[in-house]
Structure formats: C-alpha cells, structure tokens
Amino acid sequence: MSRPDGVARRRVLQWSAAAATVAAGSAALTGCAGQTGGTRTVAGSGKALRVGASDATGTIGLDPRHAGFGASYIALYHLYDQLMYLKGSRYELGLAESVEPSADAAEWTVRIHRHAVFHDGSPVRAADVAYSLRTLATPPSTRANNFADLDLDRLKVVDQYTLKVGLKRPRGDFREGILAVFSPVFPEGTRDKDFARGVGSGPYRLEEQDGKNLRLAVNDKYWNGTSHFRRIDLSLIADPAARLAALKSGQIDYAFGITATGAKAERANRAISVRRGHTANSNALSFAMNERLAPFDDPDVRRAVRLAADRDALVQKVLLGLGTPGEDLVGKGLPGYAGRARTRDVAEAKRLFARAGVDTLELRAADTVPGFTAAARLLGQQLKEAGVDLDVRTVPADTYYADLKGLSRAPFQTFYYANRPAAVHLSATTTKGAFFNVTGLGERHFKRLAAAQATVDDGRREAAFAAIQRDLSATGGDLLWGFQEQLDASVPGLTGVWSSQSTPVFTRARTA
C-alpha cells in the first residue's frame, strides 16, 4: 500500500493558519546533467541530486550540537526529523503529531508519530526525544541557549509515544520559539563519536562521508513517504563563484548561495535557473549599535545614525536590487511583523549628532555577508552628509565570530541575522545570556520579553511582541538596512524544493 504524501500528512498548526504563505523555491534536480534544446536539465530521473554549498565551520558536520550554517544544516535536515519546522512563513509539525500546553504553559505534552523508525531499524520513542532535548540543552552544545528554559528534571516519558516537557518558566511560544527553531531527534545513548554515523529517522540515511563530501541514500522505510531522488551528493565548495562555475560546467545540479553579481550576470542564461528566496528566506543586514557603550548609550545618537542612512541606495548598490529595504526589525514578510517604513532625514540627523557632540564614529566590519564592507563604506558617505566621519575598521571574515562573547563588547559593527518571525528572533537572540545580543539590550527588555513569552493566549502574545518591536523600532540599536534574499541556482525544471530558515530541503524535490 502506498504511503500518503508527506506534506499532506503534516498538519499546519491552527494558531498560524492565518500567516501568508511565502513561496520558498521552485525547482527540482537529479544526478547527471545533459543538454536539451540549449538548456541543461537533470538527467536520469530519480537518481542523484548533486548539491554544492559552503559551511560556517569549514566542514560538513553531522553533530546537531555544533553544526554550522550551510552544508551541515542541509545534511541535518535530511538525516534527522525535527519535532517541528519553520517552513517558509508557516510553523508546521514534523515528527511531533501534536504539541499542547498546560493551562499556564509551564508544561507541554509532545506526542510523536507511531511509525517513525531510525536508520538502524529501531523505533523512535518518547525516550529518544527526551534524550535529544536533554543533549541539545546541555553544554558543550552550542544550542543550549535555545533550550535554556527546559527544566531537565521535569522531562517525563509518559508512554512510548508521549513526553511531558516541564519548563523553568511559562513559555506560551514553546512551539514557535523553541521547537520550530531547532529540534532534531536522535537515538537515546548517542555519544560524541556516534554522531559521525548520522543516525536519525529522516528521509535520507548516511552512506559515506569524508568531511568535505557526503553521500546520502534515500530511506525507503521513511514514515512520511519516500523522496523522489535516490541519492543526494553534497560537496563543500567554499567560494560562491566556484559554486556557480561548478553548476554551469555540469559538476553539480544545485548551488546553495550565489552572489547578487552572479545572479545578475546569469539572468539571461537559459541553462541555469536563479532561485530567489525573497524576504521570507533572507539575511537581515544590520549596522549594530551597542546601547550600553558610548556614544550609542545616547538614544539621540542611535536615532541620528538611522536617520542618516539611505536604505534604498544601500539595497540598490550593495545588493544590486536583489533585496528589500529594512526597517530596523527582523521578521519582515513573516508572521507577527510590526515594522514601518523609514524616511531619511539628513538635517535632523545632523542636528542630533551636533547636540550629542558626535563628529566621528568607528565601525567594525567584515564580509561575513558578501558586500558588507562595501556597505560600510557607503554608510560612511551617507554619514558624511550629516557631519560625521566614519572610520571603517575591517576584520577578516573567517575570524569575525572567533570570540562570540566579544561581540557584545563592540560599540558599532556589521552584523546579520537569519530573517525569522519577530517572536522567534527576539526569543533566540535578545534574551539574557544570548551570544548575539549585540545591541546591548538590558533588564527592561528582558522582563518585557519574558512576559510576552509567557503569555498563553496567541492573540495577546502577538500583541505583546508587537509592542516590543515598536519600542525597538523607536530606540533600539539595529540600523537594519536591508534584507539580502537567499540566492541559489540550479538546473532548470526543479520543483518542490522548500526552505526552512534559508536552508533548502529536497525531500519533495522532483524534475519537471
């Protein structure tokens, strides 16, 4: 008996049904490339899909506790099931069949699908979910902050498929703020070296890998339906130009991450398809001001910097128009966004700078996102019009994040965030102890955020998060000037690729 389609089996949560659906990609691949009528296509339907990607860690890591963004995330999304997903602009259930709160949202009941099986043939149990959550929440896991509110002493296995998750404080946003962000499940007892085997319950299983290249084979026993492609070959290709060249020469079928320059250059090339992630799948680009450090401890200075910026010019010149102007808040194009359009006012910026006695600023910058240093220099020209000289101090991109805690000691720096719903972003990056609280938010914000997170009623919680956003919009430290949409490229005719937090997932990909 054939299994029902996986997408149909996942229930979109009722509390997010009103969210607008954002298309997150539109093509599909398989193994070898050929030529048909001048347009290269994937040949051998249902065989191999070859993907090229970079990775923040310089290797393809399979340990969910430490995986970097890029190739490692692509591997994780195919090897492991998550309890929930952020899929485009929707929160969806994954391995979890239901996630329900107690009356005060201090305890949640998670029920998992009964037919899920790990790659080694063992059934997925509530005990495995409990073990996974406990492992992810415990240092040295770099995901521990995301699970900081779990009360590990109150993880209780009710039966084989049911788990109760106690929290240290009520979290009405437990589903979207924790589980949808990152919640892979692996077998109970998995230790450090075991992660290299990549044993999960996902739609693909690990066949071979050497740290730079990885081969995944389709899991024909997958509980949520068998994927079209029999194999995914994932290769680490650090440079975006090299990835694009590999696609054009037929070495790969999908290039994850190309530059705006590359996308513009290939727009008339019928042999490849440029895939735009649009705002929902983008990086939110910021010049981050730390409000705890001079001169940005003066709200007039923060306001003046934001008034001096020409956001349209930054998007057009740096992103070549393949992006959207920002409004100083993360979450544009996604549920719960409360941003409003910004207007440049050089005269007011000049007045505020003069009143604060500020005529020079220093900005720490690196091309952690291609074009960031160019954007910094363009901002310098814009600030000059308001009477301020900007000293751009460039730093190598590969060492920019070497000292995570040191990020909170920089007064002014280039910084980017994954564009996620505002409530998810605020919960993940602006809590006390978060590595990426680069704008120096303090106790007042932490208390307001905690109160919003604890609100059980969906409507009231959304209103509370909107109020926090309005406050940040007025006085916060992010000059968030643009959304750089995820730009990928593939052979033509690929359909069914979906994205989760800008990571492409090929479980439903097909050739046309």
C-alpha positions as CSV (number, residue, x, y, z in Angstrom):
1,M,0.0,0.0,0.0
2,S,1.4,3.4,-1.0
3,R,2.1,5.9,1.7
4,P,0.3,9.3,1.7
5,D,2.2,12.3,0.6
6,G,4.4,13.7,3.4
7,V,3.3,17.3,3.1
8,A,-0.4,16.3,3.3
9,R,0.3,14.3,6.5
10,R,1.7,17.3,8.3
11,R,-0.9,19.4,9.9
12,V,-0.3,23.1,9.7
13,L,-0.9,24.4,13.2
14,Q,-4.2,26.2,13.7
15,W,-2.6,29.1,15.6
16,S,-0.6,30.0,12.5
17,A,-3.1,29.3,9.8
18,A,-3.6,33.0,9.0
19,A,0.0,33.5,8.1
20,A,0.7,34.3,4.5
21,T,2.4,31.5,2.6
22,V,5.7,32.6,1.1
23,A,7.0,30.6,-1.9
24,A,10.4,29.3,-0.9
25,G,11.7,27.9,-4.2
26,S,10.5,26.3,-7.3
27,A,12.7,23.7,-9.0
28,A,14.0,20.1,-8.7
29,L,17.1,18.1,-9.7
30,T,18.7,14.7,-10.2
31,G,22.1,13.3,-10.9
32,C,23.9,13.9,-14.2
33,A,23.3,17.0,-16.3
34,G,22.6,16.9,-20.0
35,Q,21.7,19.3,-22.8
36,T,18.2,19.7,-24.2
37,G,17.5,22.4,-26.7
38,G,20.3,24.6,-25.3
39,T,19.0,24.3,-21.7
40,R,20.8,21.9,-19.3
41,T,18.5,19.6,-17.4
42,V,18.9,16.9,-14.8
43,A,19.0,13.5,-16.5
44,G,18.2,10.1,-15.0
45,S,15.0,10.9,-13.2
46,G,15.0,9.7,-9.6
47,K,18.8,9.1,-9.4
48,A,21.3,11.5,-7.8
49,L,21.0,15.2,-6.9
50,R,24.3,16.9,-6.6
51,V,24.5,19.9,-4.3
52,G,27.3,22.4,-3.7
53,A,27.4,24.5,-0.5
54,S,29.7,26.3,1.8
55,D,29.7,25.9,5.6
56,A,30.4,28.2,8.5
57,T,32.6,25.5,10.1
58,G,34.6,24.6,7.0
59,T,33.5,21.0,7.2
60,I,30.2,19.1,6.8
61,G,29.4,18.3,10.4
62,L,26.7,15.8,11.5
63,D,26.6,16.6,15.2
64,P,23.5,18.7,15.8
65,R,25.0,20.2,18.9
66,H,27.7,22.1,16.9
67,A,26.7,22.1,13.2
68,G,27.3,25.3,11.3
69,F,25.0,27.0,8.8
70,G,25.3,25.8,5.3
71,A,26.2,22.3,4.1
72,S,25.9,20.9,7.7
73,Y,22.4,22.2,8.0
74,I,21.4,20.7,4.6
75,A,22.7,17.3,5.9
76,L,20.9,17.6,9.2
77,Y,17.5,18.4,7.6
78,H,17.8,15.2,5.6
79,L,19.2,12.8,8.2
80,Y,17.2,13.9,11.2
81,D,13.5,14.5,11.7
82,Q,12.7,17.7,13.7
83,L,9.7,17.8,16.1
84,M,8.6,21.0,14.2
85,Y,9.7,23.2,11.3
86,L,9.6,26.7,10.2
87,K,8.6,26.2,6.6
88,G,8.6,29.4,4.6
89,S,6.2,31.6,6.7
90,R,4.4,28.7,8.5
91,Y,5.1,26.7,11.6
92,E,4.5,23.1,10.9
93,L,4.6,19.9,12.9
94,G,7.2,17.3,11.9
95,L,8.0,14.2,13.9
96,A,5.6,15.6,16.6
97,E,2.0,14.7,15.9
98,S,0.8,17.3,18.5
99,V,2.4,19.8,20.9
100,E,-0.1,21.0,23.5
101,P,0.3,23.3,26.6
102,S,-0.9,23.1,30.1
103,A,-3.2,25.9,31.2
104,D,-0.3,28.0,32.3
105,A,2.1,26.9,29.5
106,A,4.6,25.7,32.1
107,E,4.4,22.2,30.8
108,W,3.9,20.9,27.3
109,T,2.8,17.5,26.1
110,V,4.5,16.2,23.0
111,R,3.1,13.2,21.1
112,I,5.2,11.7,18.2
113,H,4.2,9.7,15.2
114,R,3.9,6.0,15.9
115,H,5.5,4.7,12.7
116,A,8.8,6.6,12.8
117,V,11.9,4.3,12.7
118,F,15.6,5.2,13.0
119,H,18.0,4.3,10.2
120,D,19.3,1.4,12.3
121,G,15.8,-0.1,12.4
122,S,14.9,0.8,16.0
123,P,11.6,2.6,16.6
124,V,11.6,6.3,17.6
125,R,10.3,6.6,21.1
126,A,9.5,9.4,23.5
127,A,12.6,8.4,25.4
128,D,14.7,9.3,22.3
129,V,13.0,12.7,22.2
130,A,13.7,13.3,25.9
131,Y,17.4,12.3,25.4
132,S,17.7,14.6,22.3
133,L,16.3,17.6,24.1
134,R,18.4,17.0,27.2
135,T,21.6,16.6,25.0
136,L,20.9,19.7,23.0
137,A,20.1,21.7,26.1
138,T,23.4,20.8,27.9
139,P,26.8,22.4,27.3
140,P,29.0,22.0,25.4
141,S,26.1,22.1,22.9
142,T,26.1,25.4,21.2
143,R,22.3,25.1,21.1
144,A,21.9,25.1,24.8
145,N,20.7,28.7,25.0
146,N,17.8,27.9,22.7
147,F,16.7,25.3,25.3
148,A,17.6,27.2,28.4
149,D,14.0,27.3,29.7
150,L,13.7,23.5,29.7
151,D,13.6,22.0,33.2
152,L,15.6,18.9,32.5
153,D,14.5,17.3,35.8
154,R,10.9,17.5,34.6
155,L,11.3,15.7,31.2
156,K,8.9,12.8,31.8
157,V,8.3,9.9,29.4
158,V,4.6,9.1,29.7
159,D,4.5,6.2,27.3
160,Q,6.3,5.1,24.2
161,Y,5.0,8.0,22.1
162,T,4.2,10.7,24.7
163,L,6.5,13.0,26.5
164,K,5.8,15.8,29.0
165,V,8.2,18.7,28.9
166,G,8.4,20.9,32.0
167,L,9.7,24.4,31.8
168,K,11.5,26.7,34.3
169,R,9.0,29.4,33.4
170,P,5.9,29.5,31.3
171,R,6.5,29.8,27.6
172,G,3.4,30.3,25.5
173,D,5.7,30.4,22.5
174,F,7.3,27.0,23.2
175,R,6.3,25.7,19.7
176,E,7.4,28.6,17.6
177,G,10.1,30.0,19.8
178,I,11.9,26.7,20.6
179,L,10.8,23.6,18.7
180,A,10.4,25.2,15.3
181,V,13.8,26.8,15.6
182,F,15.8,23.6,16.0
183,S,14.6,20.3,17.4
184,P,16.3,17.3,15.7
185,V,15.8,13.8,17.3
186,F,18.4,11.1,17.5
187,P,18.6,7.8,19.3
188,E,18.9,7.6,23.1
189,G,22.5,7.0,24.1
190,T,24.1,8.7,21.1
191,R,27.5,9.9,22.1
192,D,30.2,12.2,20.6
193,K,31.6,9.8,18.1
194,D,28.2,8.3,17.3
195,F,27.1,11.5,15.6
196,A,29.5,10.8,12.7
197,R,27.2,7.9,11.7
198,G,24.3,10.4,11.2
199,V,21.7,8.0,12.6
200,G,18.3,9.8,12.6
201,S,14.9,9.0,11.4
202,G,14.9,11.3,8.4
203,P,14.1,10.8,4.7
204,Y,17.8,10.0,3.9
205,R,20.5,7.9,5.6
206,L,24.2,8.5,5.5
207,E,26.1,6.3,3.0
208,E,29.6,7.8,3.1
209,Q,31.4,11.0,4.0
210,D,34.9,12.4,4.4
211,G,34.2,15.8,6.0
212,K,34.2,17.6,2.6
213,N,31.9,15.4,0.6
214,L,28.9,13.5,1.8
215,R,26.6,10.9,0.1
216,L,23.0,10.3,1.3
217,A,20.9,7.4,0.2
218,V,17.1,7.6,0.2
219,N,15.3,6.0,3.2
220,D,12.7,3.7,1.6
221,K,11.3,3.0,5.0
222,Y,10.7,6.6,5.9
223,W,7.5,7.1,7.9
224,N,6.5,10.2,6.0
225,G,6.8,9.0,2.4
226,T,9.7,8.2,0.1
227,S,11.6,11.0,-1.6
228,H,12.0,11.2,-5.3
229,F,15.8,11.3,-5.6
230,R,17.6,8.1,-4.7
231,R,20.7,9.9,-3.7
232,I,22.0,13.3,-2.6
233,D,25.7,14.1,-3.1
234,L,26.7,17.1,-1.1
235,S,30.0,18.8,-1.7
236,L,31.7,21.5,0.2
237,I,32.6,24.4,-2.1
238,A,33.6,27.5,-0.1
239,D,33.5,30.2,-2.8
240,P,30.2,31.3,-4.3
241,A,31.8,32.0,-7.7
242,A,33.2,28.5,-7.6
243,R,29.8,27.0,-6.8
244,L,28.2,28.9,-9.7
245,A,31.0,27.7,-12.0
246,A,30.5,24.1,-10.9
247,L,26.8,24.4,-11.7
248,K,27.5,25.9,-15.2
249,S,30.0,23.2,-16.0
250,G,27.7,20.4,-15.1
251,Q,29.6,19.2,-12.0
252,I,26.6,20.0,-9.6
253,D,22.9,20.5,-10.0
254,Y,22.2,22.9,-7.2
255,A,24.4,25.7,-5.9
256,F,23.4,26.9,-2.4
257,G,24.4,30.5,-2.1
258,I,25.5,32.7,-5.1
259,T,26.2,36.4,-5.1
260,A,23.9,39.1,-6.4
261,T,26.6,39.8,-9.0
262,G,26.5,36.2,-10.2
263,A,22.7,36.2,-10.3
264,K,22.6,39.4,-12.4
265,A,25.3,38.0,-14.8
266,E,23.3,34.8,-15.4
267,R,19.8,36.2,-15.7
268,A,19.7,35.6,-19.4
269,N,21.3,32.1,-19.2
270,R,18.6,29.5,-20.1
271,A,20.9,26.7,-18.9
272,I,20.5,27.6,-15.2
273,S,17.7,28.8,-13.0
274,V,18.4,31.5,-10.4
275,R,16.3,30.8,-7.4
276,R,15.3,33.8,-5.2
277,G,14.4,33.2,-1.6
278,H,12.5,36.6,-1.3
279,T,12.2,38.3,2.0
280,A,11.0,35.2,3.9
281,N,14.3,33.4,3.2
282,S,16.9,36.2,3.6
283,N,19.5,37.6,5.8
284,A,18.6,40.8,7.7
285,L,21.6,43.1,7.4
286,S,22.4,45.5,10.2
287,F,24.9,48.0,11.4
288,A,24.5,47.1,15.1
289,M,25.0,49.8,17.8
290,N,25.5,48.7,21.4
291,E,23.3,50.9,23.6
292,R,25.4,50.1,26.7
293,L,28.5,51.6,25.2
294,A,29.4,55.2,24.3
295,P,28.4,57.0,22.2
296,F,25.5,54.7,21.5
297,D,24.3,54.8,25.1
298,D,22.7,58.1,23.9
299,P,19.4,57.3,22.1
300,D,19.8,60.5,20.1
301,V,23.0,59.1,18.5
302,R,21.3,55.8,17.6
303,R,18.4,57.7,16.1
304,A,20.7,60.0,14.2
305,V,22.6,57.1,12.6
306,R,19.4,55.5,11.4
307,L,18.0,58.8,10.1
308,A,21.3,59.4,8.1
309,A,21.1,56.0,6.3
310,D,19.8,55.8,2.8
311,R,18.5,52.3,2.8
312,D,17.3,52.3,-0.8
313,A,20.7,53.2,-2.0
314,L,22.3,50.5,0.1
315,V,20.0,47.9,-1.3
316,Q,20.4,49.0,-4.9
317,K,24.2,49.4,-4.8
318,V,25.2,46.6,-2.5
319,L,22.5,44.0,-3.1
320,L,22.1,45.1,-6.8
321,G,18.3,45.4,-6.1
322,L,18.0,41.7,-5.2
323,G,16.7,42.5,-1.7
324,T,14.3,44.7,0.3
325,P,14.9,47.8,2.3
326,G,14.9,47.2,6.0
327,E,13.0,49.0,8.8
328,D,15.3,48.1,11.8
329,L,13.4,45.0,12.8
330,V,13.9,41.3,11.9
331,G,10.9,39.4,10.6
332,K,9.7,41.3,7.5
333,G,7.4,39.2,5.3
334,L,6.7,36.7,8.2
335,P,4.1,36.4,10.9
336,G,3.9,39.0,13.6
337,Y,6.0,41.7,12.0
338,A,5.3,45.2,13.3
339,G,7.8,47.3,11.3
340,R,7.0,50.5,9.5
341,A,8.7,52.3,6.5
342,R,11.7,54.5,7.3
343,T,12.3,58.0,5.9
344,R,15.7,59.5,5.6
345,D,16.2,62.9,7.3
346,V,19.8,64.2,7.0
347,A,19.0,67.6,8.5
348,E,17.5,66.0,11.7
349,A,20.4,63.5,11.9
350,K,22.9,66.4,11.6
351,R,21.1,68.3,14.4
352,L,21.1,65.3,16.7
353,F,24.7,64.5,16.1
354,A,25.7,68.1,16.8
355,R,23.6,68.1,20.0
356,A,25.4,64.9,21.2
357,G,28.8,66.3,20.3
358,V,29.5,63.4,17.9
359,D,31.5,64.1,14.7
360,T,33.4,60.7,14.3
361,L,32.4,57.1,14.7
362,E,34.3,53.8,14.2
363,L,32.6,50.7,12.6
364,R,34.0,47.1,12.8
365,A,33.2,45.4,9.5
366,A,33.8,42.1,7.7
367,D,32.4,40.4,4.7
368,T,30.6,37.8,6.7
369,V,28.0,38.5,4.1
370,P,29.4,39.4,0.7
371,G,29.3,43.2,0.3
372,F,29.2,44.2,4.0
373,T,32.5,46.2,3.8
374,A,31.2,48.0,0.7
375,A,28.0,48.7,2.5
376,A,30.0,50.1,5.5
377,R,31.9,52.5,3.2
378,L,28.7,53.6,1.6
379,L,27.2,54.3,5.0
380,G,30.3,56.4,5.7
381,Q,29.5,58.6,2.7
382,Q,25.9,58.9,3.9
383,L,27.0,59.8,7.5
384,K,29.4,62.4,6.0
385,E,26.4,64.3,4.7
386,A,25.2,64.5,8.3
387,G,28.6,65.9,9.5
388,V,30.1,62.6,10.8
389,D,33.3,60.9,9.7
390,L,33.1,57.1,9.8
391,D,36.3,55.1,10.3
392,V,35.7,51.6,8.9
393,R,37.9,49.0,10.6
394,T,37.9,45.8,8.5
395,V,38.3,42.4,10.1
396,P,38.9,39.0,8.3
397,A,35.5,37.3,7.8
398,D,36.9,33.9,9.0
399,T,37.8,35.3,12.4
400,Y,34.9,37.6,13.0
401,Y,33.0,35.2,15.1
402,A,36.0,33.6,16.8
403,D,35.2,35.3,20.1
404,L,31.4,35.1,20.4
405,K,31.3,36.9,23.8
406,G,33.5,39.6,22.4
407,L,30.7,40.6,20.0
408,S,28.9,42.2,22.9
409,R,31.9,44.5,23.6
410,A,31.9,46.1,20.1
411,P,30.2,49.5,20.1
412,F,29.4,49.5,16.4
413,Q,29.7,46.6,14.0
414,T,28.3,44.9,10.9
415,F,26.0,42.1,11.8
416,Y,23.4,39.9,10.2
417,Y,20.6,37.7,11.4
418,A,18.6,35.0,9.7
419,N,15.2,36.5,8.9
420,R,12.8,34.7,11.1
421,P,9.4,35.6,12.6
422,A,9.9,38.5,15.0
423,A,8.9,36.4,18.1
424,V,11.4,33.7,17.1
425,H,14.2,36.2,16.5
426,L,13.6,38.0,19.8
427,S,13.5,34.8,21.8
428,A,16.6,33.4,20.1
429,T,18.9,36.4,20.1
430,T,17.8,39.0,22.6
431,T,17.4,37.1,25.8
432,K,19.8,37.4,28.8
433,G,22.9,35.4,28.1
434,A,22.3,35.2,24.3
435,F,25.6,35.3,22.4
436,F,24.1,37.6,19.8
437,N,22.7,40.4,22.0
438,V,25.0,42.7,20.1
439,T,22.8,45.8,20.7
440,G,23.2,45.6,24.4
441,L,19.6,45.2,25.4
442,G,19.2,45.2,29.2
443,E,16.9,44.2,32.1
444,R,13.9,46.2,31.0
445,H,13.8,44.4,27.7
446,F,14.4,41.0,29.3
447,K,11.4,41.5,31.6
448,R,9.1,42.6,28.8
449,L,10.3,39.7,26.6
450,A,9.8,37.1,29.4
451,A,6.2,38.4,30.0
452,A,5.4,38.2,26.2
453,Q,6.9,34.6,26.0
454,A,4.8,33.5,29.0
455,T,1.5,34.7,27.5
456,V,-0.6,31.7,26.6
457,D,-3.2,33.4,24.5
458,D,-1.9,33.6,20.9
459,G,-3.5,37.0,20.2
460,R,-2.3,38.6,23.4
461,R,1.2,37.2,22.9
462,E,1.4,38.5,19.4
463,A,0.3,42.0,20.6
464,A,3.0,41.8,23.4
465,F,5.7,41.0,20.8
466,A,4.4,43.8,18.5
467,A,4.7,46.3,21.4
468,I,8.3,45.2,22.0
469,Q,9.1,45.6,18.3
470,R,7.6,49.2,18.3
471,D,9.9,50.0,21.2
472,L,12.9,48.6,19.4
473,S,11.9,50.5,16.3
474,A,11.9,53.8,18.2
475,T,15.0,53.4,20.4
476,G,16.8,50.1,19.6
477,G,20.4,49.6,18.4
478,D,19.9,47.9,15.0
479,L,20.2,50.0,11.8
480,L,18.8,47.1,9.9
481,W,19.0,48.5,6.4
482,G,18.2,45.6,4.1
483,F,17.1,42.0,3.6
484,Q,19.5,40.1,1.4
485,E,17.4,37.3,0.0
486,Q,18.9,33.9,-0.3
487,L,20.1,33.4,-3.9
488,D,20.6,29.9,-5.1
489,A,21.0,28.5,-8.6
490,S,20.0,25.1,-10.1
491,V,19.4,23.4,-13.4
492,P,16.0,24.3,-14.8
493,G,13.0,22.2,-14.2
494,L,13.4,21.6,-10.5
495,T,10.2,21.7,-8.4
496,G,9.3,21.0,-4.8
497,V,12.4,22.4,-3.1
498,W,11.3,24.1,0.1
499,S,13.2,26.2,2.6
500,S,13.5,26.3,6.3
501,Q,15.3,29.4,7.7
502,S,17.0,29.8,4.3
503,T,18.2,26.1,4.2
504,P,17.0,24.2,1.1
505,V,15.3,20.9,1.7
506,F,15.0,18.4,-1.2
507,T,12.6,15.8,0.4
508,R,9.8,16.8,-2.1
509,A,12.0,17.9,-5.0
510,R,11.3,16.5,-8.4
511,T,12.3,17.0,-12.0
512,A,9.6,18.6,-14.2
